[in-house]
Amino acid sequence: MKRLILTRHAKSSWDDPLTPDHDRPLNERGKAAAADLGQWLASRGYVPDEVLCSDAVRTRKTFSGIAPALPGAPVLELKPALYHAGPDVMMAVLQHAVGETVMMIGHNPGIAEFAHRLVAHTPVSPEFTRYPTGATLVVDFLVDAWAEVRFGQGVTVDFVVPREIVA
């Protein structure tokens, strides 16, 4: 079995309109949400051993906010291909993963479509369709290797958005 933790970056800042999209940081709400997500993941035992992360500032900072709550130190791999990637690119990146539990941190609209296409049955949350900032899906695949993962095979384990977490 392989487990994927699929997270959209936390809320980013639009304070400086001259900041290039790739370089936008998290705002205060996003920083708090990332920390809350880390606590939520750790409290449920959803701990990645590998993190595949877009190289954008807001995705890296999301992981930086999550990481302190996680036991151990997952291997972080910055993946430029995940910056605004669509589902097919995200799948290609995932199929080269090596961890048992992999976290992928990316962007909308691609991550929302990827999440929908991954699972056999969608979570019963009205937020799943929007996949707002910080949305996190935990999904299991009954495969021996990530290369075997296909769309529609995922078994939904959990889904949360930061405002649902009671920190």
N, C-alpha and C positions, 0 to 999 in steps of 0.2 A: 504494500500500500504506500502511496505517496500523498502528502498533504500540501495544499497550496493555501497561503494566506494572501489574499488579493486586496491591496489597500490603495485607494485614491489618496493623493497627497492631502495634507491638512490645508485649512484656509490660508490663502496667500494674500499678501499685501498689494494694494493698488495705489499706495500713497504717492509714489513718484511715477507719473505718467511717462517719464523718459527712460525708466528702467526697462531694458529688453525683457520680453516674456520669459526667456530662459533663466534670467537672473533674479526674478522676483522672489523675495524671501517670504517667510510665514509672517502673518500678523499675530497679535497677542492671542487672539482666540485660537488660531492655528497651533501656536506653541502649546497652549493648554490642552487642546484636543489631542495632540500627538502624545503628550505625557499620559493623558487618560487612556489612550489606546494601548500604550505600553503596559499600563497596570492591568487593563482588561485582558490583554493577551496572556500575560504572565499568570494572572489569577485563574485562568482556565486551562493552563498548560499548553497554549498554542505558541510554541517557541520555535522559531526558525533556526536552522543550522546554516542556511544560505539565504542571502538577500540579494535579489536582482532589482536594481533601482535605476530609474531614469537619472541622467546626469544633471538635470535641472536643479537649481538651488532649492526650490520648494520641496522636491521629493527627497533630496539629501537631508534637508533640515527636518522633514517629517520623520525619517529614520533616526536622526540624532535625538529627537524628542522621545521616540519609542524605546530606543536601545537601553537606556539606564535601568529600565524596569525588567529587562530580560535577563534570566540567568545565563551565564556563559557569554561568549562573544561570537555571534554568527558571522560568517564570512560575508563581507559586503562587496558586491561587484557592481560598479557603475556601468550601466549599459546605455550608451547614447542612442541606440536604436529604439529604446522605450520612450524617448521624448516624443510625445504626441503620436505614439504608435497606434495602429489599428489592430484589430483582433488577430489577423494572420501573422503579423510581425510579432505580436506578443506570444502567440502560440509557438512560433519558431524559436524565440528566446527561451521559453519555458522548456521546450523539448531538449535543450542542451544543458539543463540544470543537473546538478550532481547531488544535492542534499536530499535528505529524506523528507524534511519539512522546509518548504521554500516560501519565502515572502517575496512578492512582487509589488513594487510601488510605482504607480504610473499616473496617467492623466485621462480626463474625459475629453472627448466623447468615447475614445477607444476602449477605455477600461470598463465602461458600463456595458458596451456591446460584447466585449470579451467575456465578462461575467455571465451575461445572459446566455451566450452560446456554449459556455463550459458546462453548465449544470443540466441534469436531466429534469429537475423540478426546481423552479425558482422559490426563494424564501417567501414567506407570507408577510412581507413587509412592504408598505406602500413606498418606502424610500429606495427599494431595490431598483426600481425602474429609473429613478433619477441618478442614483449612485452619487450622492452629494460628497463634498469634500470630507475626507476622513472615513468614508464608507469602507467597511472591511468585511469580506466574505471569506469564510473558512470552508474549504471544499476538499473532499477526499477522492482519490482515484484508485481503483482496484487494479493497479498495474505494478510491474516490477521495476520499470524504468520510465523516466519522463518522456523518452522518445516514443513510448506507446500511447501517450495521452492524445485523445481526440475530442473534438467538440461533442457535447451532449453526454459525456461519460461521467461527469462529476456528480458526487453525492454531497449535497449541502449539509454542512455540519452546524454552521452558525453564521449570523450576519448581524452587524451592528453599525450604527452611525454614532459619532461622538456625543451628540446631545442626549442619546439614550443611556449613556454610561453614567452611573451614579458614582462619582469619584469619592 
